[in-house]
């Protein structure tokens, strides 16, 4: 059995481009923990190493039951690692396609409240997705915790250009194309994608996300795809998701908490509900022409850069 410091590694929980997460055992405290270890091929890269340790500091600084907490850091064989709470309920990825409508709405709202904690601490996550949202089974109902701040960025710095990072299926257009910076509303967009996926079992714009659709000028980029047959939603929820996945950040709910509150808001009895009318492609363009044309031009100009960045990222996974 392999060891890192005093921690006995039991099972591999997951691996990404830069690190691997293990379930481990702490013999001194007699408890299970999660240990994140920087990948060997990146250990000598000073920038990646600093980013890895910055994630540990962020997780330690944000003291909240909705955020995974770091308890220890160390180095072995010149590879840094840090030790976190082991959350036993798996991730929201395990619940995609396996939970009812009300449970899906509750879990998506809980994810929103967890992300709001980051925003209040001045941090935008930049990689909100089901596998980075953990389920804590110690409470009833299960709570959602946010994890993996390896792509996180201080909100104070998010207005400038930065390296494109994240998972394409969940990335807001302004994050993918670096169009004038971004803020917490990029995470709101990702939360809406997570909610849609929990409700339907599908990603709304496929694995390439909306950025790919915008680059190829597909009609699907202009509106939220129709829900699969049999996936009826409460009145207003489909409209909320469409709004939260707007191309323009200003059209989305202003905060993660506002989005979560809206997911759980009761529908007043007897009050007529707004119906989202389908628009033709030409109508959509005519109504949104100034922002749409600007964004499309930027998207086309940035497409090659975005594609190259994603390919480089995937090569290192």
C-alpha positions in Angstrom: 0.0 0.0 0.0 1.4 3.3 -1.1 2.0 6.2 1.4 2.2 10.0 1.1 3.6 11.3 4.3 1.6 9.6 7.0 -1.4 9.0 4.7 -2.1 5.5 3.3 -3.5 5.7 -0.2 -6.6 3.4 -0.7 -8.4 4.1 -3.9 -8.0 6.6 -6.8 -11.1 8.8 -6.9 -10.2 10.7 -10.1 -7.5 12.1 -12.3 -7.3 15.3 -14.4 -4.7 17.1 -16.5 -2.6 18.3 -13.5 -3.4 16.1 -10.5 -4.8 12.9 -9.1 -7.2 12.6 -6.1 -7.0 9.6 -3.8 -9.1 8.3 -1.0 -6.7 7.8 1.8 -6.5 6.9 5.5 -5.0 9.0 8.3 -3.8 6.6 11.0 -3.1 9.3 13.5 -6.6 10.7 13.4 -8.2 7.4 12.5 -10.2 8.8 9.6 -10.6 8.7 5.9 -9.4 11.7 3.9 -9.0 12.8 0.3 -5.4 13.6 -1.0 -4.8 15.6 -4.1 -1.3 15.0 -5.7 0.3 17.1 -8.4 1.0 15.0 -11.5 4.7 14.0 -11.8 5.1 15.5 -15.3 4.1 18.9 -13.9 6.0 18.9 -10.6 9.0 20.8 -12.1 6.8 23.5 -13.6 7.0 26.5 -11.2 3.8 28.1 -12.5 1.7 24.9 -12.3 3.2 24.1 -8.9 2.2 27.6 -7.6 -1.3 27.3 -9.0 -1.6 23.9 -7.3 -0.6 25.3 -3.9 -2.8 28.4 -4.5 -5.8 26.0 -4.8 -4.9 24.6 -1.3 -4.7 28.0 0.2 -8.0 29.1 -1.3 -9.8 26.0 0.0 -8.2 26.6 3.5 -9.1 30.3 3.5 -12.8 29.8 2.6 -14.2 28.3 5.8 -17.7 27.1 5.0 -19.6 23.8 5.3 -20.4 24.2 1.6 -16.7 24.2 0.5 -14.3 21.2 0.9 -11.7 22.1 3.6 -8.0 21.5 3.4 -6.3 20.2 6.5 -2.7 19.6 5.6 -0.1 20.1 2.8 3.2 18.2 2.1 5.8 17.2 -0.4 7.0 13.8 -1.3 9.5 12.9 -4.1 9.3 16.6 -5.0 5.6 16.3 -5.7 3.3 18.5 -3.6 0.0 17.3 -2.2 -2.7 18.5 0.0 -5.2 16.7 2.3 -8.9 17.5 2.3 -12.2 16.2 3.8 -13.3 13.0 2.3 -16.9 13.5 1.2 -18.6 10.1 1.1 -21.6 10.7 -1.1 -19.9 10.9 -4.5 -20.6 13.7 -6.9 -23.5 15.2 -8.8 -22.1 13.4 -11.9 -23.4 10.2 -10.2 -26.9 11.6 -10.1 -27.3 12.7 -13.7 -30.2 10.8 -15.2 -30.9 9.1 -11.8 -32.9 11.6 -9.8 -36.4 13.0 -10.0 -37.4 16.5 -11.0 -37.7 17.9 -7.5 -34.5 16.3 -6.4 -32.7 17.6 -9.5 -34.0 21.2 -8.7 -32.9 20.9 -5.1 -29.4 19.6 -5.9 -28.9 22.4 -8.6 -30.0 25.0 -6.0 -27.7 23.6 -3.4 -24.9 23.8 -5.9 -25.8 27.5 -6.5 -25.6 28.3 -2.8 -22.2 26.6 -2.6 -20.9 28.6 -5.5 -22.3 31.8 -3.9 -19.9 31.2 -1.0 -17.0 31.4 -3.4 -18.3 34.6 -4.9 -18.7 36.2 -1.5 -15.1 35.3 -0.9 -14.1 37.1 -4.1 -13.5 33.9 -6.1 -15.0 32.8 -9.4 -14.7 29.0 -9.9 -14.5 28.8 -13.7 -15.0 25.0 -13.8 -18.4 24.4 -12.3 -19.6 20.9 -13.4 -21.2 17.9 -11.8 -17.9 16.1 -11.0 -16.7 19.1 -9.1 -19.8 19.2 -6.9 -19.7 16.7 -4.1 -22.6 15.1 -2.1 -22.3 14.9 1.6 -24.5 12.1 2.9 -24.1 12.9 6.6 -27.1 15.2 6.5 -30.6 14.7 5.3 -31.2 15.7 2.6 -27.7 15.4 1.2 -25.8 18.7 1.0 -23.7 19.8 -2.0 -20.1 21.0 -1.5 -18.0 22.7 -4.1 -14.5 21.3 -4.8 -11.6 21.6 -7.2 -10.5 25.3 -7.3 -7.6 24.5 -9.7 -9.2 26.9 -12.3 -10.5 29.4 -9.8 -9.6 33.1 -10.2 -9.9 36.1 -7.9 -12.9 38.2 -9.0 -10.7 41.3 -8.7 -8.4 39.9 -11.5 -11.1 38.3 -13.7 -11.7 41.4 -15.7 -8.4 41.0 -17.6 -7.3 38.5 -20.1 -6.3 35.1 -18.8 -5.6 31.6 -20.0 -8.8 29.9 -21.2 -9.6 27.2 -18.7 -12.6 25.1 -17.8 -14.7 22.3 -19.4 -16.2 23.3 -22.8 -19.7 21.9 -22.2 -20.1 24.2 -19.2 -18.2 27.3 -20.3 -20.0 30.6 -20.8 -19.2 32.3 -24.1 -17.3 35.2 -22.5 -15.1 32.8 -20.6 -14.4 30.6 -23.7 -13.6 33.6 -25.9 -12.1 36.0 -23.3 -14.4 38.8 -24.5 -13.7 41.6 -22.1 -13.3 39.6 -19.0 -15.9 37.8 -16.9 -17.3 37.6 -13.4 -19.5 35.3 -11.3 -22.2 35.2 -14.0 -19.9 32.8 -15.9 -20.4 30.4 -13.0 -24.2 31.1 -13.1 -24.1 30.0 -16.7 -22.4 26.8 -15.7 -24.8 26.2 -12.9 -27.7 26.4 -15.4 -26.0 23.8 -17.6 -25.6 21.6 -14.5 -29.3 22.0 -13.7 -30.4 21.2 -17.2 -28.2 18.1 -17.2 -29.6 16.9 -13.9 -33.2 17.5 -15.1 -32.8 15.9 -18.5 -29.7 13.6 -18.4 -28.3 15.6 -21.4 -25.9 18.5 -21.9 -27.9 21.3 -23.6 -25.2 22.1 -26.3 -23.3 18.8 -26.3 -19.8 18.2 -25.1 -18.4 21.1 -27.1 -20.7 23.6 -25.4 -22.2 26.8 -26.7 -18.8 28.1 -27.8 -18.5 25.4 -30.5 -22.0 26.1 -31.7 -21.3 29.8 -31.9 -18.0 29.2 -33.9 -19.8 27.0 -36.4 -22.8 29.5 -36.6 -25.3 26.7 -35.8 -28.9 27.7 -35.1 -28.8 25.7 -31.8 -26.4 28.4 -30.5 -29.3 31.0 -30.4 -31.7 29.2 -28.1 -32.0 26.5 -25.5 -32.7 23.1 -27.1 -36.1 21.7 -26.6 -36.5 19.4 -23.6 -36.7 15.7 -24.3 -40.2 14.2 -24.5 -41.5 13.4 -21.0 -39.3 15.9 -19.3 -42.0 18.3 -18.2 -40.7 21.1 -16.0 -42.5 23.3 -13.5 -43.8 26.6 -15.0 -41.0 29.1 -15.3 -38.1 26.7 -14.9 -37.4 26.3 -18.6 -37.6 30.1 -18.9 -35.2 30.5 -16.0 -32.7 28.0 -17.5 -32.9 29.8 -20.9 -32.3 33.1 -19.2 -29.3 31.8 -17.1 -27.7 30.4 -20.3 -28.1 33.7 -22.2 -25.1 34.5 -24.4 -25.0 38.0 -22.8 -24.0 38.0 -19.1 -26.3 41.0 -18.4 -29.3 38.9 -19.3 -28.6 36.2 -16.6 -29.5 36.2 -13.0 -27.0 38.5 -11.3 -25.8 36.0 -8.7 -25.6 32.3 -8.0 -27.9 32.8 -5.0 -30.5 34.5 -7.1 -30.4 31.6 -9.6 -30.7 29.1 -6.7 -33.6 31.0 -5.1 -35.4 31.1 -8.4 -35.0 27.3 -8.9 -36.8 26.8 -5.5 -39.3 29.6 -5.7 -42.9 28.4 -5.3 -45.3 29.1 -8.2 -48.2 31.3 -7.0 -51.5 29.5 -7.5 -53.7 30.8 -10.2 -51.1 33.2 -11.6 -50.7 32.9 -15.3 -47.2 31.8 -16.2 -45.1 33.3 -19.0 -44.7 31.1 -22.0 -41.5 31.3 -23.9 -42.4 31.7 -27.5 -40.2 30.0 -30.1 -38.4 32.4 -32.3 -37.2 32.0 -35.8 -33.6 32.4 -36.5 -34.2 35.7 -38.3 -36.3 37.0 -35.4 -33.6 36.1 -32.9 -31.0 37.9 -34.9 -33.1 41.0 -35.5 -33.9 41.4 -31.8 -30.4 40.9 -30.6 -28.5 42.3 -33.6 -26.0 44.7 -31.9 -24.8 42.2 -29.2 -25.2 39.2 -31.4 -23.2 40.6 -34.3 -20.5 41.8 -32.0 -20.3 38.4 -30.2 -20.4 36.4 -33.5 -17.6 38.5 -34.9 -15.5 38.0 -31.8 -16.3 34.3 -31.7 -15.2 33.8 -35.3 -12.0 35.7 -34.7 -11.3 33.8 -31.5 -12.3 30.4 -32.8 -8.8 29.3 -33.8 -7.3 30.4 -30.5 -10.0 28.7 -28.5 -9.7 25.4 -30.4 -5.9 25.4 -30.1 -6.2 26.0 -26.3 -8.7 23.3 -25.8 -6.6 20.8 -27.9 -3.5 21.6 -25.8 -5.5 21.1 -22.6 -6.9 17.8 -23.8 -3.5 16.5 -24.9 -2.3 16.8 -21.3 -5.3 15.0 -19.7 
